């Protein structure tokens, strides 16, 4: 008999409402980081933000779309997962005034697994021309679906990064700042 392990969606919070944006001039498309493959990066990747805050270095994860930016403290905490579950890639953050920060790394998650419980989860599909976009209103995960990995991308919606209770515990014990965990079944929608 196997125990059900709690899973969470990895999320982040930051002092102000801002996203660090992957620069269009990067020679690698951002969608490449959703495929679960190790990426050979020849030059540093660029991220842009309106301004680099003086408290930026206090955070261990930054708000981005698709591939999180993480600190050296985060890296040292999960060094044991490097090369088989995650890859860290140097980035340079540039603000509108040309200020630079090189203290963060892109977190490339190397495992993509199906883990959404499609029977219990509440999803909405919308068509935009030939494109179909899935909105997950309430996420439930398949018990024991991470196959002993601590962190994976969810195959059903690759922008979602799912982590285990052990991953969460490591972050909490290390006091990582900006890291948040969304429990399955949580919803921001009031109409479900």
N, CA, C and O of each residue as an XYZ file, in Angstrom:
768
protein
N       0.838     -1.178      0.000
C       0.000      0.000      0.000
C       0.887      1.246      0.000
O       1.757      1.397      0.857
N       0.655      2.147     -0.980
C       1.484      3.350     -1.045
C       0.739      4.527     -0.430
O      -0.482      4.643     -0.534
N       1.499      5.379      0.201
C       0.927      6.569      0.821
C       0.678      7.635     -0.231
O       1.448      7.768     -1.182
N      -0.390      8.389     -0.063
C      -0.626      9.519     -0.939
C       0.252     10.681     -0.489
O       0.218     11.096      0.669
N       1.015     11.181     -1.405
C       1.919     12.285     -1.133
C       1.234     13.569     -1.590
O       0.626     13.609     -2.660
N       1.334     14.604     -0.785
C       0.744     15.893     -1.167
C       1.587     16.549     -2.260
O       2.817     16.550     -2.206
N       0.898     17.098     -3.241
C       1.550     17.852     -4.309
C       1.033     19.283     -4.299
O      -0.075     19.557     -3.837
N       1.859     20.193     -4.819
C       1.524     21.609     -4.848
C       1.949     22.203     -6.182
O       2.874     21.711     -6.829
N       1.265     23.263     -6.586
C       1.720     24.037     -7.723
C       2.715     25.058     -7.188
O       2.414     25.789     -6.245
N       3.904     25.109     -7.793
C       4.918     26.082     -7.402
C       4.488     27.450     -7.918
O       4.138     27.606     -9.087
N       4.519     28.425     -7.035
C       4.134     29.780     -7.402
C       5.099     30.751     -6.725
O       6.041     30.335     -6.051
N       4.855     32.039     -6.911
C       5.742     33.033     -6.320
C       4.947     34.271     -5.945
O       3.841     34.489     -6.439
N       5.520     35.074     -5.072
C       4.954     36.383     -4.758
C       6.103     37.366     -4.651
O       7.223     37.004     -4.290
N       5.810     38.599     -4.966
C       6.826     39.650     -4.966
C       6.190     40.906     -4.378
O       4.972     41.071     -4.430
N       7.002     41.776     -3.827
C       6.523     42.958     -3.106
C       5.612     43.850     -3.956
O       4.657     44.438     -3.449
N       5.919     43.942     -5.245
C       5.043     44.744     -6.099
C       4.580     43.913     -7.301
O       5.172     42.885     -7.631
N       3.511     44.382     -7.941
C       2.893     43.644     -9.034
C       3.697     43.852    -10.321
O       3.499     44.832    -11.040
N       4.596     42.924    -10.595
C       5.477     43.056    -11.752
C       5.882     41.663    -12.225
O       5.924     40.722    -11.432
N       6.180     41.533    -13.514
C       6.735     40.295    -14.056
C       8.080     40.596    -14.681
O       8.280     41.653    -15.280
N       8.993     39.662    -14.537
C      10.283     39.733    -15.194
C      10.097     39.019    -16.533
O       9.796     37.826    -16.572
N      10.277     39.755    -17.623
C       9.912     39.254    -18.947
C      11.113     38.740    -19.726
O      12.156     39.391    -19.798
N      10.942     37.561    -20.304
C      11.941     36.938    -21.156
C      12.101     37.805    -22.398
O      11.121     38.080    -23.090
N      13.312     38.234    -22.684
C      13.560     39.136    -23.794
C      13.383     38.434    -25.139
O      13.849     37.310    -25.324
N      12.712     39.099    -26.069
C      12.461     38.528    -27.399
C      13.740     38.312    -28.193
O      13.759     37.518    -29.133
N      14.807     39.010    -27.824
C      16.075     38.887    -28.556
C      16.878     37.648    -28.169
O      17.882     37.344    -28.812
N      16.455     36.931    -27.133
C      17.152     35.701    -26.770
C      17.107     34.733    -27.943
O      16.113     34.671    -28.666
N      18.190     33.976    -28.131
C      18.251     33.068    -29.276
C      17.524     31.739    -29.039
O      17.546     30.864    -29.904
N      16.892     31.584    -27.897
C      16.107     30.384    -27.584
C      14.679     30.828    -27.313
O      14.450     31.739    -26.517
N      13.720     30.193    -27.969
C      12.311     30.515    -27.728
C      11.919     30.072    -26.322
O      12.341     29.008    -25.872
N      11.123     30.868    -25.629
C      10.724     30.564    -24.248
C       9.990     29.222    -24.154
O      10.091     28.550    -23.128
N       9.267     28.821    -25.174
C       8.531     27.552    -25.170
C       9.468     26.336    -25.084
O       9.037     25.247    -24.705
N      10.726     26.521    -25.431
C      11.697     25.420    -25.346
C      11.848     24.928    -23.909
O      12.173     23.764    -23.676
N      11.610     25.823    -22.947
C      11.772     25.456    -21.540
C      10.569     24.695    -20.993
O      10.563     24.302    -19.826
N       9.554     24.485    -21.823
C       8.389     23.694    -21.412
C       8.519     22.237    -21.849
O       7.676     21.409    -21.502
N       9.554     21.922    -22.596
C       9.677     20.584    -23.201
C      10.337     19.552    -22.293
O      10.303     18.358    -22.588
N      10.930     19.995    -21.204
C      11.565     19.042    -20.304
C      12.884     18.504    -20.822
O      13.257     17.368    -20.528
N      13.590     19.319    -21.593
C      14.885     18.886    -22.121
C      15.968     19.867    -21.673
O      15.720     21.058    -21.483
N      17.155     19.333    -21.514
C      18.306     20.164    -21.150
C      18.636     21.045    -22.353
O      18.689     20.571    -23.488
N      18.854     22.307    -22.094
C      19.105     23.269    -23.160
C      20.562     23.713    -23.100
O      21.072     24.086    -22.044
N      21.213     23.665    -24.245
C      22.584     24.149    -24.344
C      22.521     25.643    -24.653
O      22.105     26.045    -25.740
N      22.932     26.446    -23.703
C      22.844     27.896    -23.859
C      24.237     28.445    -24.112
O      25.154     28.249    -23.315
N      24.380     29.138    -25.239
C      25.696     29.667    -25.606
C      25.966     31.037    -25.002
O      27.105     31.360    -24.667
N      24.913     31.845    -24.863
C      25.126     33.148    -24.230
C      24.025     33.390    -23.211
O      22.933     32.828    -23.290
N      24.353     34.250    -22.247
C      23.416     34.535    -21.164
C      22.066     34.976    -21.701
O      21.976     35.717    -22.679
N      21.024     34.506    -21.040
C      19.674     34.896    -21.420
C      19.325     36.221    -20.746
O      19.763     36.499    -19.630
N      18.534     37.028    -21.440
C      18.148     38.332    -20.922
C      16.703     38.335    -20.457
O      15.825     37.759    -21.099
N      16.471     38.997    -19.327
C      15.133     39.271    -18.823
C      15.033     40.770    -18.633
O      16.014     41.432    -18.296
N      13.836     41.301    -18.852
C      13.624     42.741    -18.702
C      12.578     43.022    -17.624
O      11.642     42.249    -17.421
N      12.766     44.140    -16.948
C      11.825     44.607    -15.926
C      11.871     46.136    -15.946
O      12.872     46.721    -16.361
N      10.798     46.781    -15.502
C      10.769     48.246    -15.531
C      11.853     48.865    -14.656
O      12.517     49.819    -15.064
N      12.036     48.311    -13.428
C      13.136     48.795    -12.588
C      13.612     47.673    -11.675
O      12.832     46.822    -11.247
N      14.912     47.692    -11.388
C      15.495     46.720    -10.463
C      15.383     47.319     -9.066
O      16.030     48.316     -8.746
N      14.554     46.694     -8.248
C      14.309     47.182     -6.896
C      15.499     46.894     -5.988
O      16.213     45.911     -6.187
N      15.713     47.757     -4.983
C      16.822     47.547     -4.046
C      16.642     46.272     -3.232
O      17.622     45.725     -2.727
N      15.406     45.787     -3.094
C      15.132     44.569     -2.321
C      15.097     43.305     -3.188
O      14.783     42.224     -2.689
N      15.412     43.429     -4.465
C      15.366     42.286     -5.388
C      16.165     41.092     -4.873
O      15.692     39.957     -4.934
N      17.367     41.338     -4.368
C      18.239     40.244     -3.940
C      17.750     39.531     -2.684
O      18.308     38.501     -2.304
N      16.712     40.065     -2.033
C      16.130     39.385     -0.871
C      15.256     38.203     -1.289
O      14.944     37.341     -0.468
N      14.865     38.161     -2.550
C      13.952     37.123     -3.044
C      14.715     35.928     -3.594
O      15.842     36.050     -4.074
N      14.068     34.764     -3.510
C      14.684     33.524     -3.998
C      13.984     32.963     -5.235
O      14.457     32.000     -5.839
N      12.864     33.566     -5.606
C      12.167     33.216     -6.845
C      11.456     34.481     -7.302
O      10.931     35.238     -6.485
N      11.440     34.707     -8.615
C      10.849     35.934     -9.152
C       9.674     35.596    -10.059
O       9.652     34.536    -10.685
N       8.683     36.508    -10.130
C       7.519     36.264    -10.984
C       7.870     36.391    -12.474
O       8.322     37.436    -12.942
N       7.647     35.302    -13.189
C       7.892     35.245    -14.631
C       6.754     34.451    -15.268
O       5.875     33.942    -14.573
N       6.781     34.354    -16.575
C       5.877     33.466    -17.295
C       6.679     32.234    -17.705
O       7.746     32.375    -18.303
N       6.202     31.056    -17.406
C       6.749     29.761    -17.844
C       7.980     29.236    -17.123
O       7.941     28.122    -16.601
N       9.058     29.985    -17.075
C      10.288     29.470    -16.464
C      10.735     30.411    -15.346
O      11.163     31.532    -15.620
N      10.641     29.970    -14.089
C      10.972     30.844    -12.962
C      12.444     31.241    -12.928
O      13.314     30.530    -13.431
N      12.695     32.398    -12.319
C      14.058     32.820    -12.027
C      14.297     32.579    -10.549
O      13.470     32.941     -9.712
N      15.436     31.961    -10.227
C      15.723     31.581     -8.846
C      17.109     32.082     -8.428
O      17.966     32.379     -9.260
N      17.291     32.165     -7.110
C      18.530     32.691     -6.517
C      19.577     31.598     -6.321
O      19.305     30.412     -6.505
N      20.787     32.031     -5.942
C      21.853     31.090     -5.591
C      21.476     30.259     -4.361
O      21.848     29.090     -4.261
N      20.741     30.863     -3.433
C      20.283     30.135     -2.247
C      19.355     28.983     -2.663
O      19.451     27.878     -2.128
N      18.469     29.249     -3.610
C      17.579     28.219     -4.141
C      18.413     27.107     -4.790
O      18.177     25.921     -4.558
N      19.384     27.510     -5.601
C      20.240     26.533     -6.294
C      20.970     25.642     -5.299
O      21.000     24.423     -5.471
N      21.559     26.229     -4.259
C      22.306     25.417     -3.294
C      21.393     24.433     -2.568
O      21.836     23.356     -2.169
N      20.141     24.791     -2.399
C      19.171     23.935     -1.728
C      18.783     22.714     -2.574
O      18.454     21.655     -2.039
N      18.826     22.881     -3.909
C      18.385     21.810     -4.806
C      19.485     21.340     -5.753
O      19.200     20.806     -6.825
N      20.736     21.539     -5.357
C      21.886     21.114     -6.171
C      21.831     19.613     -6.479
O      22.274     19.174     -7.540
N      21.281     18.831     -5.538
C      21.204     17.377     -5.726
C      20.259     16.977     -6.864
O      20.324     15.842     -7.337
N      19.391     17.876     -7.308
C      18.444     17.566     -8.388
C      18.967     17.988     -9.758
O      18.388     17.650    -10.791
N      20.077     18.737     -9.748
C      20.606     19.254    -11.006
C      21.014     18.122    -11.939
O      21.571     17.110    -11.513
N      20.727     18.315    -13.207
C      21.047     17.416    -14.320
C      20.057     16.270    -14.523
O      20.006     15.713    -15.619
N      19.267     15.895    -13.512
C      18.271     14.849    -13.801
C      16.846     15.343    -13.567
O      15.907     14.775    -14.126
N      16.657     16.385    -12.757
C      15.319     16.952    -12.575
C      15.250     18.414    -12.986
O      14.217     18.882    -13.465
N      16.342     19.130    -12.800
C      16.355     20.555    -13.126
C      17.702     20.981    -13.701
O      18.721     20.317    -13.512
N      17.674     22.110    -14.408
C      18.873     22.729    -14.958
C      18.813     24.211    -14.596
O      17.743     24.818    -14.650
N      19.938     24.789    -14.231
C      20.013     26.209    -13.918
C      20.797     26.912    -15.016
O      21.871     26.457    -15.411
N      20.254     28.029    -15.509
C      20.874     28.756    -16.612
C      21.066     30.217    -16.207
O      20.133     30.863    -15.729
N      22.287     30.735    -16.403
C      22.589     32.132    -16.078
C      21.684     33.083    -16.845
O      21.401     32.875    -18.024
N      21.236     34.129    -16.159
C      20.469     35.179    -16.818
C      20.979     36.539    -16.367
O      21.602     36.674    -15.314
N      20.701     37.531    -17.181
C      20.960     38.918    -16.833
C      19.619     39.633    -16.856
O      18.887     39.566    -17.843
N      19.304     40.314    -15.771
C      18.083     41.116    -15.704
C      18.481     42.563    -15.966
O      19.398     43.087    -15.335
N      17.783     43.205    -16.904
C      18.064     44.595    -17.268
C      16.790     45.407    -17.052
O      15.697     44.972    -17.415
N      16.943     46.596    -16.456
C      15.763     47.451    -16.298
C      15.776     48.570    -17.339
O      16.711     48.679    -18.132
N      14.732     49.398    -17.329
C      14.566     50.456    -18.337
C      15.674     51.494    -18.324
O      15.889     52.179    -19.325
N      16.386     51.623    -17.201
C      17.477     52.598    -17.105
C      18.836     51.966    -17.401
O      19.864     52.637    -17.312
N      18.845     50.673    -17.755
C      20.098     49.997    -18.072
C      20.787     49.365    -16.877
O      21.885     48.825    -17.015
N      20.160     49.422    -15.698
C      20.723     48.750    -14.530
C      20.680     47.236    -14.753
O      19.766     46.719    -15.394
N      21.675     46.540    -14.217
C      21.819     45.098    -14.458
C      21.893     44.333    -13.145
O      22.482     44.798    -12.169
N      21.279     43.139    -13.139
C      21.400     42.208    -12.016
C      21.718     40.841    -12.599
O      21.020     40.367    -13.496
N      22.775     40.202    -12.091
C      23.182     38.877    -12.587
C      23.096     37.813    -11.498
O      23.793     36.800    -11.558
N      22.244     38.042    -10.504
C      22.169     37.151     -9.349
C      21.135     36.035     -9.470
O      20.967     35.255     -8.533
N      20.441     35.944    -10.599
C      19.377     34.947    -10.734
C      19.636     34.004    -11.902
O      20.397     34.309    -12.820
N      18.974     32.843    -11.839
C      19.155     31.788    -12.824
C      17.785     31.276    -13.257
O      16.866     31.165    -12.446
N      17.664     30.970    -14.530
C      16.434     30.365    -15.023
C      16.367     28.926    -14.530
O      17.351     28.190    -14.614
N      15.219     28.530    -14.022
C      14.992     27.158    -13.560
C      14.323     26.387    -14.694
O      13.145     26.595    -14.985
N      15.071     25.506    -15.323
C      14.543     24.659    -16.394
C      14.191     23.300    -15.783
O      15.074     22.555    -15.358
N      12.902     22.988    -15.743
C      12.431     21.718    -15.175
C      12.531     20.645    -16.257
O      11.958     20.788    -17.337
N      13.267     19.563    -15.960
C      13.606     18.563    -16.970
C      12.648     17.380    -17.056
O      12.842     16.498    -17.892
N      11.635     17.342    -16.226
C      10.653     16.250    -16.275
C       9.277     16.822    -16.573
O       8.823     17.758    -15.915
N       8.615     16.245    -17.577
C       7.253     16.617    -17.913
C       6.410     15.359    -17.774
O       6.617     14.382    -18.494
N       5.461     15.386    -16.848
C       4.659     14.198    -16.577
C       3.172     14.536    -16.536
O       2.785     15.621    -16.101
N       2.334     13.590    -16.996
C       0.898     13.778    -16.815
C       0.558     13.573    -15.344
O       0.860     12.520    -14.782
N      -0.059     14.554    -14.721
C      -0.369     14.408    -13.305
C      -1.697     15.051    -12.910
O      -2.086     14.984    -11.744
N      -2.400     15.672    -13.860
C      -3.682     16.290    -13.541
C      -4.779     15.236    -13.499
O      -4.916     14.432    -14.421
N      -5.549     15.244    -12.433
C      -6.716     14.369    -12.324
C      -7.829     15.032    -13.129
O      -8.488     15.953    -12.648
N      -8.032     14.556    -14.358
C      -8.997     15.187    -15.255
C     -10.443     14.946    -14.833
O     -11.337     15.686    -15.244
N     -10.682     13.921    -14.020
C     -12.035     13.658    -13.524
C     -12.441     14.688    -12.465
O     -13.572     15.175    -12.478
N     -11.532     15.019    -11.554
C     -11.845     15.914    -10.439
C     -11.575     17.388    -10.746
O     -12.264     18.261    -10.219
N     -10.595     17.671    -11.578
C     -10.230     19.057    -11.874
C     -11.335     19.749    -12.664
O     -12.074     19.116    -13.418
N     -11.429     21.063    -12.471
C     -12.400     21.857    -13.220
C     -11.618     22.721    -14.194
O     -10.852     23.598    -13.795
N     -11.826     22.457    -15.477
C     -11.106     23.189    -16.523
C     -12.091     23.788    -17.510
O     -13.224     23.329    -17.653
N     -11.624     24.821    -18.183
C     -12.437     25.477    -19.197
C     -11.577     25.604    -20.451
O     -10.452     26.103    -20.398
N     -12.115     25.150    -21.570
C     -11.403     25.269    -22.852
C     -12.036     26.389    -23.654
O     -13.257     26.443    -23.806
N     -11.202     27.284    -24.169
C     -11.699     28.357    -25.028
C     -10.950     28.310    -26.337
O      -9.740     28.084    -26.370
N     -11.680     28.527    -27.421
C     -11.087     28.548    -28.760
C     -10.825     29.990    -29.174
O     -11.684     30.862    -29.040
N      -9.635     30.213    -29.672
C      -9.268     31.495    -30.258
C      -8.753     31.190    -31.658
O      -7.566     30.922    -31.844
N      -9.647     31.231    -32.640
C      -9.288     30.813    -33.986
C      -8.987     29.327    -33.965
O      -9.830     28.529    -33.554
N      -7.800     28.948    -34.402
C      -7.423     27.529    -34.398
C      -6.772     27.117    -33.078
O      -6.547     25.932    -32.831
N      -6.471     28.105    -32.234
C      -5.831     27.803    -30.948
C      -6.878     27.504    -29.876
O      -7.956     28.096    -29.840
N      -6.523     26.581    -29.024
C      -7.373     26.235    -27.890
C      -6.589     26.509    -26.611
O      -5.449     26.068    -26.468
N      -7.206     27.240    -25.679
C      -6.533     27.596    -24.435
C      -7.292     26.994    -23.266
O      -8.504     27.165    -23.133
N      -6.544     26.279    -22.414
C      -7.136     25.650    -21.241
C      -6.908     26.542    -20.022
O      -5.784     26.955    -19.737
N      -7.995     26.828    -19.315
C      -7.911     27.522    -18.030
C      -8.273     26.505    -16.958
O      -9.338     25.888    -17.003
N      -7.378     26.340    -16.000
C      -7.650     25.411    -14.901
C      -8.248     26.221    -13.756
O      -7.573     27.046    -13.140
N      -9.518     25.970    -13.487
C     -10.207     26.715    -12.424
C      -9.995     26.064    -11.071
O      -9.950     26.752    -10.051
N      -9.866     24.757    -11.050
C      -9.595     24.040     -9.807
C      -8.776     22.814    -10.186
O      -9.231     21.972    -10.960
N      -7.580     22.717     -9.644
C      -6.656     21.647    -10.009
C      -6.611     20.568     -8.941
O      -6.437     20.842     -7.754
N      -6.773     19.330     -9.398
C      -6.535     18.162     -8.555
C      -5.496     17.308     -9.265
O      -5.465     17.236    -10.493
N      -4.653     16.667     -8.478
C      -3.546     15.897     -9.034
C      -3.715     14.417     -8.755
O      -4.304     14.023     -7.748
N      -3.194     13.607     -9.654
C      -3.258     12.155     -9.510
C      -2.292     11.732     -8.407
O      -1.108     12.065     -8.457
N      -2.791     11.000     -7.409
C      -1.901     10.546     -6.334
C      -0.710      9.748     -6.881
O      -0.868      8.941     -7.797
N       0.451      9.974     -6.328
C       1.681      9.241     -6.654
C       2.092      9.330     -8.127
O       2.752      8.427     -8.641
N       1.707     10.411     -8.803
C       1.991     10.533    -10.239
C       3.355     11.140    -10.556
O       3.756     11.154    -11.720
N       4.078     11.640     -9.559
C       5.367     12.278     -9.846
C       6.540     11.300     -9.901
O       7.682     11.705    -10.119
N       6.254     10.010     -9.702
C       7.286      8.973     -9.863
C       8.577      9.274     -9.114
O       9.660      9.144     -9.684
N       8.484      9.670     -7.862
C       9.634      9.964     -7.010
C      10.426     11.206     -7.394
O      11.478     11.461     -6.807
N       9.955     11.986     -8.361
C      10.585     13.265     -8.669
C      10.047     14.296     -7.689
O       8.896     14.207     -7.263
N      10.881     15.283     -7.324
C      10.443     16.342     -6.416
C       9.789     17.502     -7.151
O       9.023     18.266     -6.562
N      10.094     17.634     -8.454
C       9.586     18.752     -9.239
C       9.404     18.311    -10.685
O      10.289     17.689    -11.271
N       8.230     18.644    -11.262
C       7.944     18.316    -12.663
C       7.116     19.442    -13.285
O       6.504     20.250    -12.587
N       7.116     19.466    -14.604
C       6.145     20.284    -15.335
C       4.935     19.399    -15.585
O       5.070     18.207    -15.861
N       3.776     19.979    -15.488
C       2.551     19.225    -15.717
C       2.294     19.133    -17.220
O       2.152     20.155    -17.892
N       2.235     17.920    -17.742
C       2.083     17.721    -19.182
C       0.799     18.362    -19.725
O       0.789     18.893    -20.836
N      -0.254     18.310    -18.956
C      -1.539     18.812    -19.426
C      -1.559     20.332    -19.616
O      -2.281     20.838    -20.474
N      -0.785     21.044    -18.836
C      -0.628     22.504    -18.976
C       0.791     22.824    -18.532
O       1.076     22.945    -17.341
N       1.664     22.957    -19.505
C       3.105     22.986    -19.242
C       3.597     24.217    -18.482
O       4.734     24.230    -18.010
N       2.770     25.242    -18.355
C       3.192     26.393    -17.560
C       3.106     26.094    -16.057
O       3.622     26.862    -15.245
N       2.457     24.984    -15.684
C       2.324     24.607    -14.282
C       3.500     23.743    -13.852
O       3.825     22.747    -14.499
N       4.139     24.140    -12.743
C       5.217     23.352    -12.157
C       4.672     22.766    -10.858
O       4.183     23.486     -9.987
N       4.770     21.445    -10.750
C       4.212     20.726     -9.604
C       5.367     20.198     -8.755
O       6.347     19.664     -9.274
N       5.228     20.361     -7.434
C       6.280     19.919     -6.518
C       5.677     19.068     -5.399
O       4.469     19.080     -5.161
N       6.554     18.333     -4.727
C       6.127     17.450     -3.645
C       6.178     18.164     -2.294
O       6.662     19.290     -2.174
N       5.669     17.476     -1.304
C       5.727     17.955      0.084
C       7.185     18.127      0.522
O       7.503     19.080      1.233
N       8.069     17.221      0.107
C       9.487     17.329      0.485
C      10.116     18.592     -0.102
O      10.881     19.276      0.578
N       9.799     18.904     -1.353
C      10.295     20.120     -1.998
C       9.836     21.337     -1.202
O      10.629     22.229     -0.901
N       8.551     21.365     -0.864
C       7.962     22.457     -0.079
C       8.654     22.588      1.280
O       8.975     23.690      1.725
N       8.872     21.459      1.920
C       9.496     21.445      3.244
C      10.915     22.025      3.187
O      11.302     22.808      4.054
N      11.682     21.643      2.174
C      13.039     22.184      2.022
C      13.008     23.703      1.899
O      13.802     24.403      2.527
N      12.086     24.202      1.086
C      11.974     25.653      0.885
C      11.615     26.360      2.176
O      12.192     27.394      2.511
N      10.661     25.800      2.897
C      10.212     26.419      4.147
C      11.301     26.385      5.205
O      11.511     27.375      5.905
N      11.997     25.262      5.334
C      13.063     25.148      6.330
C      14.225     26.089      6.038
O      14.888     26.571      6.957
N      14.473     26.352      4.748
C      15.561     27.253      4.365
C      15.119     28.715      4.410
O      15.941     29.620      4.272
N      13.820     28.941      4.603
C      13.308     30.307      4.668
C      13.380     31.047      3.343
O      13.628     32.252      3.313
N      13.162     30.322      2.236
C      13.207     30.980      0.927
C      12.126     32.044      0.840
O      10.993     31.830      1.271
N      12.486     33.195      0.279
C      11.545     34.312      0.189
C      10.969     34.413     -1.228
O      11.689     34.334     -2.223
N       9.644     34.591     -1.281
C       8.963     34.746     -2.557
C       8.369     33.459     -3.081
O       7.593     33.477     -4.036
N       8.724     32.333     -2.467
C       8.235     31.027     -2.912
C       6.864     30.782     -2.287
O       6.673     30.992     -1.089
N       5.917     30.338     -3.103
C       4.575     30.051     -2.622
C       4.145     28.694     -3.180
O       4.624     28.257     -4.226
N       3.244     28.047     -2.470
C       2.767     26.728     -2.870
C       1.244     26.730     -2.856
O       0.623     27.048     -1.841
N       0.657     26.377     -3.977
C      -0.799     26.358     -4.085
C      -1.275     24.926     -3.919
O      -0.903     24.040     -4.688
N      -2.104     24.711     -2.905
C      -2.626     23.367     -2.636
C      -3.619     22.957     -3.712
O      -4.329     23.792     -4.273
N      -3.660     21.658     -3.992
C      -4.639     21.208     -4.966
C      -6.043     21.471     -4.431
O      -6.288     21.389     -3.228
N      -6.961     21.789     -5.347
C      -8.319     22.096     -4.960
C      -8.549     23.568     -4.686
O      -9.695     24.004     -4.575
N      -7.463     24.353     -4.573
C      -7.591     25.794     -4.340
C      -8.112     26.449     -5.620
O      -7.771     26.030     -6.726
N      -8.933     27.469     -5.458
C      -9.443     28.190     -6.627
C      -9.626     29.652     -6.304
O     -10.039     30.023     -5.206
N      -9.304     30.491     -7.305
C      -9.565     31.923     -7.182
C     -10.930     32.257     -7.774
O     -11.395     33.392     -7.666
N     -11.567     31.284     -8.392
C     -12.847     31.514     -9.066
C     -13.984     31.319     -8.070
O     -13.975     30.370     -7.286
N     -14.952     32.212     -8.104
C     -16.079     32.136     -7.180
C     -17.299     31.483     -7.814
O     -18.268     31.183     -7.117
N     -17.267     31.263     -9.099
C     -18.448     30.722     -9.799
C     -18.387     29.223    -10.021
O     -19.083     28.711    -10.898
N     -17.576     28.502     -9.255
C     -17.519     27.042     -9.443
C     -17.971     26.315     -8.197
O     -17.989     25.084     -8.172
